[in-house]
Amino acid sequence: MHFVLINTLIQSSRRIQHRLLGNLRPPSADAPLPRKDHTGFILTLLGITLGITVYLMS
């Protein structure tokens, strides 16, 4: 039982390590370009919406 538990932990840590190292590698030339991050745009819209809401409620 201990061997199975230890073996499972070792395999899962190898998978996690492989995923983390895979994310750090630069994309290959054939891979499509990653999508643009729109987080700042969405947070700006949320801030404007909250500002309008506060203005209308006062």
C-alpha positions as CSV (number, residue, x, y, z in Angstrom):
1,M,0.0,0.0,0.0
2,H,2.8,2.4,0.8
3,F,4.5,1.6,-2.4
4,V,1.4,2.4,-4.4
5,L,0.9,5.7,-2.6
6,I,4.5,6.8,-3.0
7,N,4.6,5.7,-6.7
8,T,1.4,7.7,-7.4
9,L,2.9,10.8,-5.7
10,I,6.1,10.5,-7.7
11,Q,4.2,10.1,-11.0
12,S,1.9,13.1,-10.3
13,S,4.9,15.3,-9.3
14,R,6.6,14.4,-12.6
15,R,3.4,15.3,-14.6
16,I,3.2,18.7,-12.8
17,Q,6.9,19.3,-13.3
18,H,6.5,18.5,-17.0
19,R,3.5,20.9,-17.4
20,L,5.3,23.7,-15.6
21,L,8.5,23.3,-17.7
22,G,6.3,23.0,-20.9
23,N,4.7,26.4,-20.1
24,L,8.1,28.0,-19.7
25,R,9.4,27.0,-23.2
26,P,8.9,29.5,-26.0
27,P,6.3,28.5,-28.6
28,S,7.5,26.7,-31.7
29,A,7.5,28.4,-35.0
30,D,4.6,26.3,-36.3
31,A,2.3,26.9,-33.3
32,P,-0.4,29.5,-33.7
33,L,0.1,32.8,-31.9
34,P,-1.5,33.0,-28.5
35,R,-4.6,35.0,-28.0
36,K,-4.3,38.6,-26.8
37,D,-5.0,39.3,-23.2
38,H,-8.1,41.5,-22.7
39,T,-8.0,41.7,-18.9
40,G,-7.1,45.4,-18.8
41,F,-9.9,46.2,-21.2
42,I,-12.5,44.3,-19.2
43,L,-11.3,45.8,-15.9
44,T,-11.6,49.3,-17.5
45,L,-15.1,48.6,-18.6
46,L,-16.0,47.3,-15.2
47,G,-14.6,50.5,-13.6
48,I,-16.5,52.7,-15.9
49,T,-19.7,50.8,-15.2
50,L,-19.2,51.0,-11.4
51,G,-18.5,54.8,-11.7
52,I,-21.7,55.3,-13.7
53,T,-23.6,53.2,-11.2
54,V,-22.4,55.2,-8.2
55,Y,-23.1,58.5,-10.0
56,L,-26.7,57.4,-10.9
57,M,-27.4,56.1,-7.4
58,S,-26.3,59.3,-5.7
